[in-house]
Amino acid sequence: MIAQHATDLVLPNARVPVSLIARPNEFGGSRIQDCVHGDLLIRNGRADRLVQASPTGEPPRVVLPKLAECHVHLDKCYTISRMNGVRGGLQAAIAAQSADRVHWTHSDIRSRAMRGLEELISSGCGIVRSHVDWGRDDDPNAPSLAWSVLRELAHECSDRVTLQLAPLTDVEQIADPEVADAIAREIASNGGVLGVFVFDQADRRRGIRQAFEAAERHGLALDFHVDEGLDDRLDGLEIIADMAIETGFQGPVLCGHACNLMNLGSESLDELLEKIELSGLSVAALPAANLFLQGRADGTPDRRGVTRILELRAAGVQVAVGTDNLQDAFC
């Protein structure tokens, strides 16, 4: 029940988690465990304060802000039905998804991406960041068809959700300063963030540096797919942390996956966590896809593919949890 009032709206019999209130001592309401309870006054579309609850005869309802989806791939979603038995780990999934691109027409991408976006909106998301494969067959450095389609959807759905796009570029592609600058300029003109895939590429250190420099020039945030595997040799997360410290970059930097933190013993882990916290990086854990793909070898897996969420949080690193993939080759 929503009652009209002298304010904009009144939501009766509401409970709001104290942890979500900036100034709980000024917000009003009566404390019930970790929430405050009362009638919630809405002014100018924002929660203003709680007043004494009016009797409704119905159970209270929890009021939450809209959710943020930090890492999803709307261009890939709902493609698994077109694939025949994807096997193996990350590289097999990449190959299967790449083969599916023969079906990626404007209408195909649009219908699948819209379906995924509608699900996110209906689940309470108000902000969504989608990674989008970059490049065309005739020009790997040019915006893809999927990029154009997702831009259209971002504009059309802007009154319901903020859809932010990040190109999924390869770190060796970004190692070329002219390419990095051209892509960053295109992203900046569309309100996106600069996304880069970092795995075991030979030129990854140079590419990461160019990503930071291009982001600095064009005022962009950075979003890395990094160390999406359990190979001991993966070191992208540490390189990114070192580069953030060395360059003094002040923009947001989100690092998705970071699976191979599971390989580190306590001393090495503590040293890297201290560096990550000092650098200001945030980490996105992506458990659905990583539990599915990582460690897919013969025998029983000896490690889980999810990054060290508890240890990162204990070290003071901001951690988010994202969906990543939805019914595609990766999950």
KOLKELUM-349645 format. One record per residue: residue in three letters; x, y, z of N, C-alpha, C, CB in turn. Coordinates in steps of 0.001 Angstrom, whole numbers, plus 500000, padded with zeros to 6 digits. Atoms other than C-alpha are relative to their C-alpha. Glycine has a CB too. Layout:
ALAXYZXYZXYZXYZ
...
//
This chain:
MET500854498807500000500000500000500000500891501245500000499033500005501240
ILE499271498736500064501363503419499031499011501129500198500763500157498649
ALA500946498929499682499621506403500592500525501342499526499723500046501505
GLN499647498621500328499618509944499208500058500803501294498975500626498996
HIS499769499278498753500760512449501805500411501414499655501083499300500877
ALA499502498644500226501901516019502292501378499960499341500065500782501329
THR498760500210500750505244514677501138499628499385498653501008499076500792
ASP500302500613501295505537512942497759499249498683500169501288499769499210
LEU500577501320499763504763509421498983500302499558501414500534498972498989
VAL499719500660498734504547507391502165499946498496499754498984500437501120
LEU499980501457500054505583503738502221499806499489501421501340499459499371
PRO500281500393498620503914502328505350500700498705500387498508499852500203
ASN499521501256499426505373499659507619501272499512499303498912498930499910
ALA498763500322500722508854499747506094501150499755500973500367501133499026
ARG498762500210499253512155498459507393501178500293499078500081498544500568
VAL498830499603500775515455499919506228501249499545500748500022501547499754
PRO498760500401499335518845498300507010500820501209500433500830499112499079
VAL499232498875499464520868500628509235501287500207499200500328499768501487
SER498735499901500728524015499842507226499881500783498703500526498626499703
LEU500205499285501257522464501558504186499638501464500204498921499325499199
ILE500411498630499696521667504843505946501235500835500319498991500032501186
ALA498812499164499811524248507634505764500052500591501406500027501123498964
ARG500051499390498666523101509333509011498853499362500782499816501560499907
PRO501100500729499352521046506770510964499404500719501197500479498654500435
ASN500537499296498831520708508993514039498996501079499616501132500620500798
GLU500909498954500467518829511567511932498853499450499149500771501032499206
PHE500946500570500958516746509146509870498654499641500625500598498774499367
GLY501249500334499323514139508293512504499715498513499985498855500737499366
GLY500397501401499941512256505062513031500451499338501284500557499249498819
SER499643500763498805512507502482515792500902498840499607498732499484500730
ARG498993501018500322515434500063515894499430498606500253501291500217500837
ILE500356501411499871514605496398515269501149499202499409498631499666499283
GLN498796500723500403517775494319515150500870500894499104499627498681499260
ASP499108499203500847519817495588512172499248500925499057500895499092499198
CYS500815499103500820516968497653510678499357501067500872498920499212499233
VAL500894499054499338514929500722511566498643499892499318500560501474499941
HIS501359500300500452511153500508511231499116501231500136499406498824500798
GLY500953498897499942508417503034510471499362500206498640500685501293500473
ASP500535499611501305506542504748507667501058500844499290498644500790500144
LEU498914499346500719509053505854505041499450501141499151500760498987499118
LEU500412498825500767508593509381503675500922500168498792500019501280500889
ILE499262499809501248509644509900500053499815501435499537499528498999498904
ARG500054498633500518510505513424498876500886500102498762500446501028501083
ASN499255499820501253511563514240495324500662498706499529501060501081500175
GLY499512501285500469511988510563494593501073499374500852500505500145498647
ARG498948500528499135514390509955497495499452499714501388501178500982500084
ALA500384500316498629514003508332500898500455501128500912500606498642500455
ASP499691498839499169513820511222503373500204499603501455498888501036499895
ARG499887500405498597513123509759506824498851499065500342500001501237500946
LEU501052500865499474511030507373508870499240500723501101500589498675500530
VAL500836499522498900508118508381511097499324498786500619498941501060499510
GLN500624501117499293506105506272513517499120499179499053499166500516501188
ALA500725500902500896504645503239511786498505500050500269500513498566500152
SER501458500079499878500913503267511115499581498542499864499288500889498921
PRO500424501405500071499038499986511656499425499668498625498957499699501093
THR500494500422501314498431498128508403499418498599500018501112500067498984
GLY500458501384499949497721494573509499500771499080499077498553499934499660
GLU499194500803500903500339493364507029501442499965500502499931500556498557
PRO498608500070499557503927492230507605500821501134499408500615498655499619
PRO499158498920500524506640494879507188500769499548498766500976500489501076
ARG499212500285501191508601495117503962501329500750500063499219500384498723
VAL498667499404499997512318495777503608500162500882498765501100498902500041
VAL499761499060501095513230498810501480501503500066499740499424501421500332
LEU498594500007500390516529498613499593500217500927498808500466498567499662
PRO499696499260501233518260500805497009500094499027498835501322500808500142
LYS499840500869501159518463499484493478501396499375499997499758500788498696
LEU498748500736500053521184496934492848500870500492498845499731498499499864
ALA499055499702501078524286497443490718500603498694499509501117500985500478
GLU499349501160500620525422494719488320501325500475499423499092499345498883
CYS498692499428500334529160495302488006500684499323498825500898499929501190
HIS499247500726501030530134492702485401499097498966499352501262499322500601
VAL500841500934500743527973491027482775500345500135498522498472500271500256
HIS499745499991501444528211490166479062498669499851499271500995498858499590
LEU501313500060500635524885491058477465500080499615498525499301501333500140
ASP499895500378501416526203490525473941500086498489499806501217500661499374
LYS499825501447500112526868486837474676498821499190500544501248499594500718
CYS500987500775499242523843485864476768499025499259499089499227500916500937
TYR500999500842500684521396483143475690500481499493498641498707500779499815
THR499473500609501226523639481597473050500317498518500163501245500733499557
ILE499557501376499759524360478216474676499172498984499225499935499685501483
SER500856500946500723521413476552472904500485499760498573498565500508499973
ARG499473500151501359523288477046469616501335499269499980500154501360499346
MET498691500642499919526432475291470853499823498531500360500904500711501039
ASN500126501442499830527028471569470889501063499486500960500110499283498645
GLY499127500629499016528602470359474117501332500684500187500238498604499621
VAL498754499285499720531181472982475113500768499254501085499719501471500434
ARG499178500740499040534022471189476886501232500811500378500417498632499421
GLY498759499366499608537126472219478746499792501273500791500816500291498797
GLY500025498808499170537951475483480461499839501277499210501239500075500807
LEU500179498658500555538333479137479534500265500045498498500916500980500708
GLN499648499891501418540051478708476163498987499288499115501392499427499755
ALA501034500703500765537476476162474977498728500832499920499698498631500630
ALA501191499141499997534675478527475991500187501185499060499696500499501427
ILE499719498880500906536333481429474148499853499552498550501421500563500246
ALA500083500502501374536636479299471004498557499737499592500824498720499850
ALA501401500294500317533011478135471179499195501277499824499373499137501096
GLN500738498745500107531721481655471757500384500751498731500255500876501230
SER499550499345501228533829482997468902499338499377498774501526499913499877
ALA500647500677501129532385480379466544498534500389499881500122498485500149
ASP501422499635500020528866481444467516499756501356499359499446500003501406
ARG500188498638500515529467484953466191499489500032498560501302500760500085
VAL500592500023501347528375483840462718498500500290500062500247498632499320
HIS501438499751499834524834484186464127499704501427500464499413499009500996
TRP500194498709499340525369487708465499499570501075499000501288500430500715
THR500582498907500773523102489867463388499500501075500959498844499488499090
HIS500540498924499170521667493140464626498803499507500802499599501206499132
SER501213500441499303518323491525465487500301498917501024498970499489498999
ASP499633501053499049519943488505467159500603500592501267500988499018499359
ILE499364499376498833522158490600469422498975500794500797501165500918499565
ARG500973499148499326519347493004470208499009499184500825499253500848498982
SER501018500768499281516788490361471180500592499309501218499357498966499074
ARG499378500671498861519203488440473401500407500989501085501215499207499543
ALA499548499005499024520701491515475059498825500648500717500844501071499316
MET501175499410499367517277493034475688499384499033501003498965500399498943
ARG500517500998499058516109489793477295500824499999501284500008498596499362
GLY499152499959498817519104489854479620499822501273500797501436499852499607
LEU500168498721499312518645493535480411498662500058500721500114501161499009
GLU501311500030499346514950493045481172500052499160501272498930499447499042
GLU499874500822498794515865490287483628500722500761501105500745498695499685
LEU499278499212499005518342492568485367499109501089500591501252500623499379
ILE500900498947499519515787495389485598498949499412500930499322500722498818
SER501047500607499174513093493067486962500548499457501306499310498887499237
SER499359500458498764515596491823489561500404501150500909501217499166499673
GLY499729498847499153516014495363490889501267500754499675500061499571501389
CYS498767499294500357519134496559489076499686501381499428500819499177498985
GLY500137498644500522519400500284488462501201500433499191499779500965501125
ILE498764499721500734522968500304487127500586498672499545501026500799500881
VAL499438501225500573524482497671484840501235500363499186498950499253499112
ARG498825499866500863527990497466483405500136498719499182501302500277500838
SER499844501145500897528196495194480375501288500127499205498795499882499049
HIS498858500098500902531394494153478684499488499583498631501067498990500534
VAL500441500245501375531086493989474902501225499681499149499222501233499424
ASP498890500344500886533367492205472456500278501146499029499694498700499224
TRP499586498870500838535344494778470480500607499486498697501017500901500752
GLY499346500314501263536452494716466865499092499306499001501190499147500255
ARG500707500652501101535188493540463493500973499075499266499387501056499020
ASP499138500917500750536477490821461188500972500760499105499155499044499158
ASP499146499238500910537851493447458808500863501038500708499153500682498967
ASP499227499009499243539201495727461551499854499717501496499528501453499665
PRO500107500366498581539913494377465063500031501184500956501106499067500356
ASN499920498822499135540384497919466385498780500908499896501234500789499668
ALA501203499182500194536987499262465274498864499494500879499570499993498517
PRO501155500446499206533741499172467287499255498867499290499038501181500265
SER500713501150500546531838495920466795498527500324499778500141498794500931
LEU501447499874500149528233495487465701499329499924501368499447498900499062
ALA500585500132498661527456494377469255500114501302500783500681498865500772
TRP499824498714499314528863497669470564498921500989499567501404500584499714
SER501030499085500505526487499637468329498619499631500527499991499996498470
VAL501315500446499524523490497525469362499829500308501480499816498493499750
LEU500104499728498562524232497828473081499912501493500279501195499405500741
ARG500153498550499843524639501588472704498546500412499759500940500756499026
GLU501411499707500263521149501706471188499139499642501209499512499235498754
LEU500799500435498854519715499735474107500238500900501211500324498543500355
ALA499704499103498879521496501958476632499193501281499887501500500326500054
HIS500771498769500213519809504991475105498504499746500178500274500571498598
GLU501433500275499952516374503390474750499506499695501415499671498840499086
CYS500414500423498655516306502061478326500484500946501088500512498607500284
SER499364499103499029517910505079480010499057500488501087500578501181499292
ASP500938499573498965514709505972481874499740498903501023498690500434499370
ARG500207501114499076514727502546483558501288499463500609499292498891499295
VAL498738500556499515518375501604483954501147500764499352500103498471499693
THR498773499445500562521845503067483489500852498842499508500774500868501051
LEU499190501060500597523662500737481100501322500597499546499257499320498806
GLN498657499513500308527400501428481024500752498902499257500764500424501299
LEU499339500986500844529534499707478398501516500064500152499612500209498543
ALA498543500120499967533121498464478543500433499103498851500495499434501372
PRO499549500855501101534871497184475404500904498896500530500739500829498927
LEU499117501093499618536484493782475807501129499941498971499223498630500084
THR498835499952500877539845494515474188501086499096500557500522501449499845
ASP498867500818499574543015492439474337501151500903500430500451499044498864
VAL498945499137499462545929493801476347501119500223498983500575499393501281
GLU498969499786501020548332493266473423499520500966498923500405498666499362
GLN500592499009500902545985495256471211500222501406500560498482499726499798
ILE499860498706499325546119498096473752501463500391500164499318499963501365
ALA498574499680499876549935497855473871500462500976498930500830498732499925
ASP499710499006501034549958499903470666499398501328500449499430499560498595
PRO500537498748499441549642503507471937498989500691499093501129500949500287
GLU500963499371500905547843504723468807498651499291500060500535499995498561
VAL501248500766499878545272501924469045499337500297501335500267498481499858
ALA500551499721498672544847502488472777499335501366500036501098499923501065
ASP500550498648499977544280506194472238498721500097499178501029500997499481
ALA501190499945500852541784505690469404498807499332500671500279499334498651
ILE501096500695499318539728503170471370499532500809501203500438498585500443
ALA500369499204498828539836505298474522499206501235499608501246500412500776
ARG500734498818500461538667508336472562498555499636499645500708500631498780
GLU501347500454500356535693506383471180499179499692501253500075498756499095
ILE500710500359498770534785505062474633499597501258500762500876499089500890
ALA500279498768499259535016508509476212498832500760499398501232500891500031
SER501095499274500648532584509915473652498646499370500276500230500065498509
ASN501249500710499747529978507371474754499769499690501475499980498726499216
GLY500217500180498574530317507481478540500333498623500522498606500300500319
GLY499645501346499567531904504042478815501239499978500870500208499114498809
VAL498753500196499267534897502628480662500917499163499112499754499305501401
LEU499042500722500829538071501165479158500213498603500571501345500768499912
GLY499879501383499560537972497378479421501112499276499265498690499269499804
VAL498838500689500569541010495143478856500073498577500558501316500780500310
PHE499827501397499597541516491355478936501483499715500185499380499031498949
VAL498606500294499666544767490356480672500098498547500442500532500957501114
PHE499797501404499624545874486733480774501507499735500040499274499020498989
ASP498567500295500007549349485443479844500698500568498767500224498498500068
GLN499427499425501219550038487628476800501423500507500256499110501148499477
ALA498589499647499846553724488316476211500202501485500281500767499610498755
ASP499814498546499884553279492097476011499022500617501005499825500668498628
ARG501051499523499091550851492406478922500447501194500842499559498872500916
ARG499552498880499161552998494756481009499916501323499231501450499762500491
ARG500070498779500819553293497285478180498550500377499734500753499808498664
GLY501404499720500259549600496947477382499297500596501204499297498747499574
ILE500613499464498783548607497583480986500428501451500204500386499144501234
ARG499540498610499881550766500716481064499260500903499019501520500089499755
GLN500708499193500993549181501977477849498538500201500388500090499344498621
ALA501394499865499555545719501301479288499876501096501048499478498665500566
PHE500034498954498975546476503461482323500232501377499381501054499723501085
GLU499697498696500593547964506231480192498843500500499140501277499918499161
ALA501139499594500829545045506243477732498813500402500866499595498866499047
ALA501102499668499093542520506222480576500229501350500660499838498913501069
GLU499673498708499389544315509153482200499756501144499017501465500015500477
ARG500162498935501003544320511190478980498534500294499714500707499616498702
HIS501393499831500419540628510622478294499012499968501167499637498927499008
GLY500882499933498836539269510658481851499114498779500173499145501210499906
LEU500780501232499945538151507019481841500319499176501237500246499172498758
ALA499763501061499031537713504396484513500527498779499254498699499658500797
LEU499442501221500584539410501033483925499299498773500570501519499917500258
ASP500606501257499565537937497541484088500744498854499315498461499958499666
PHE499181501080500539540231494539483665499353498637500245501399500037500619
HIS500115501440499803539447490886483064501431499538500276499340499251498730
VAL498605500297499689542533489549484806500134498680500754500610501134500819
ASP499642501254499325544041486213485844498799499073500146500595500290501374
GLU501168500877499982540961484218484890500464498556499784498960500425498906
GLY499475501354500084542657480907485583500757499656501262500901499840498778
LEU499303500472498808544530478838488148501461499667499707499294498779500569
ASP498601500192500355547919478833486419500872500863500911500247500349498504
ASP499119499273499081550695479825488820500712501175499331501027499053500582
ARG499221498969500695552310481987486132499210501279499743500507499458498688
LEU500804498798500236549433484460485877500348501062501036498483499671500046
ASP499539498937499095550577487776487341499390501353499659501516500103499956
GLY500572498735500455548308490398485773499522500902501119498870499731499086
LEU500535499179498910546699491532489014501112500776500694499256499125501018
GLU498888499303499356550051492362490579500569501081499086501102499005500392
ILE499513498975500934551191494197487430499065501209500011500117499424498563
ILE500973498897499970547985496261487480500157500818501277498556499458499890
ALA499811499285498733548488497105491161501278500831499965500045499009501179
ASP498735499258500112552118498083490517499838501235499112501110499088499436
MET500154498900500951551091500250487558499127501113500583499394499488498684
ALA500851498988499368548344501990489524500804500835500992498805499336500710
ILE499165499285499033550857502876492231501027500869499279500708499005500945
GLU498945499280500722553590503896489776499470501237499287500664499080498994
THR500549498877500776551350506131487651499220500986500861499100499477498900
GLY500817499131499160549373507573490556498601500199499463500661501325500153
PHE501323499894500615546174506938488621498933500138501076499709498774499110
GLN500999499705498980543215508351490560498597499533499631499976501469500266
GLY501324500455500404540303506942488565499682498622500551499889499988498493
PRO500384501332499534538328503826489494500637498910499136498471499854499994
VAL499450501166500699539971500507488587499359498751500596501573499943500118
LEU500646501240499562537931497302488800500684498831499315498470500012499684
CYS499336501190500526539616493926488369499089498796500203501380499773500688
GLY500890501145499918537317491030487551500758498691499938498981500053498896
HIS499504501382499953538085487344488255501083499840501065500550499580498624
ALA498892500162499043541547487288489952499973498622500643499934501082501089
CYS500183501362499479541082483527490287501262499444500643499555499076498887
ASN498815500705499527544693482580490834500555500549501308501062500052498955
LEU499661499694498601544861484355494179499885498745500859499079501115500558
MET500142501255499262543811480869495304501311499229500074498933499133499357
ASN498734500735500027547349479678494480500976500446501082500648500155498654
LEU498980499393499142549149481926496950499904499520501434499883501504499964
GLY499938500290498579550287480876500399499842501261500816501304499314500346
SER500374498878499131549683483112503387500949501187499883499952499541501435
GLU499059498877500034552889485188503218499929500740498668501430499506500248
SER500083499368501322552773485819499456498660500688499804500220498965498895
LEU501333499409500126549041486464499635499918501307500765498928499029500502
ASP500060498783499191549401489005502437500741501149499326500585499743501390
GLU499227498954500674552072490907500497499237500576498812501351499449499534
LEU500737499519501166549941491082497361498735500743500415499644498835499077
LEU501205499312499528546783492024499267500332501399500504499319499189501110
GLU499581498675499524548666494883500923500244500939498819501277499889500868
LYS499736499191501192549773496104497491498695500384499302500918499238499027
ILE501290499718500645546243495833496069499254501087500763499136498718499914
GLU500684498990499185544820497831498963500663501359499833499996499590501485
LEU499265498746500162547531500479498609499720500632498641501503499762500168
SER500210499494501360546867500792494873498602500550499784500264498907498999
GLY501372499528500153543154501452495374499151499183499049500013501394499541
LEU500789500856500885542011498626493100498791499433500731500862498860499445
SER501139500776499513538602497030493564499969498692499221498645500792499843
VAL500032501328500617537929493373492758498562499531499864500824498985500827
ALA501317500596500235534843491789491205500142498486500013499387500489498650
ALA500067501463499967534282488173492217498851499552499104499812499468501465
LEU500988500461500984532381486207489571499820498494500168500446500352498532
PRO499993501416499608531573482887491225499281499057499057499399499865501330
ALA500764500938500826528991481422488845500847499475498844498731500673499459
ALA499189500421501143531250481383485792501295499342500446500308501189499103
ASN498701500530499609534479480732487665499914498634500664500678500960500925
LEU500174501342499446533171477760489639499710498988498898498869499990501035
PHE500342500889501111531894476315486360501213499699499121498891500619499155
LEU498926500155500979534991476865484202501337499590500596500174501270499259
GLN498654500195499481538006476754486504500191498591500553500299501029501080
GLY499684501330499495539697473476487331499300498876499261499655499921501437
ARG500706501040500757537829471559484610501018499104499297499018500632498964
ALA499035500957500537540400468822484137499625498614500511501469500376500409
ASP500273501355499519540452465079484654500290499912501490500840498960499224
GLY499816500147498562540127464065488283499237501054500775501466500070500350
THR500701499072499116538855466043491240500777501312500102499802499376501404
PRO499291498717499865539703469776491231500535500182501418499068501173499636
ASP499411499792498674542036470698494084499885501442500475501454499590499989
ARG500217498611499609541141474414494108498699500496499400501180500894499555
ARG501195499355500534538046476504493644500417501215499186499025500405501139
GLY499634498915500898538032479123490915499620501385500472499391499769498698
VAL500430498689499506536572481929493025501161500695500697498795499860500965
THR498928499262499355538924484671494167499822500026501516500064501419499454
ARG500007500015498527539727485191497852499193501192500540501459500036500558
ILE500903498915499618536717487299498797500234500436501442498545499569499815
LEU499879499646498580537099487147502579501341500660500296499830498756500876
GLU498680499429499747540827487847502549500134501399499397501084499085499439
LEU499979498666500607540428490774500163499265501010500870499375499963498602
ARG500772499081499154537750492331502349500730500286501305498609499421500296
ALA499271499804498748539811491780505486501192500933499810500471498657500553
ALA498861499123500294542699493616503795499568501419499656500812499429498856
GLY500493498661500292540470496629503125499748500267498532500956500997500508
VAL500257499847501433539955495995499402498497499939499753500741498901499177
GLN501415500039500353536520496817497997499734498817499077499563501324499328
VAL500342501195500771534887493651496646498538500068499592500282498708500816
ALA501368500117500506531787493312494480499819498601499434499694501089498916
VAL500310501300500595530040490204493182499133500234498772499280499058501026
GLY500728499803501247528842490061489578499504498702499399500866500710499010
THR500598501157500670526893487741487305500948499381498988498708500400499313
ASP499096500392501072529409487552484435499225499456498799500998498955500504
ASN500583500609501194527743485116482026498650499370500292500940498956499429
LEU501352500535499856524213483886481428499652499164498775498968501141500194
GLN500356500944501058523517480795479341500781500255498714498511500075499718
ASP499123499931501164526498481180477049501103498967500174500595501436499818
ALA498956501021499950529707479213476510500755499979501320500969500211498878
PHE499209499869498780531170480402479809499259499544501249500431501424500170
CYS500758500361498803528364479462482175498583499577499604499956501187501005
//
